[in-house]
């Protein structure tokens, strides 16, 4: 096999290895960011639901005390 062909194959293999590790690290970072966003959304939903619960109960309380 000619040396230039061996060099090309070696470079391609090394680039493929770097690409593989780079993509795996990128996927992990993306996964961690996604989990943080999910936690933030869940926390926002809990706050909104708590506000609704308090508001609805206060409306019932005021309606029952003034009638």
Residue pairs with C-beta under 8 A, 6 or more apart in sequence:
none
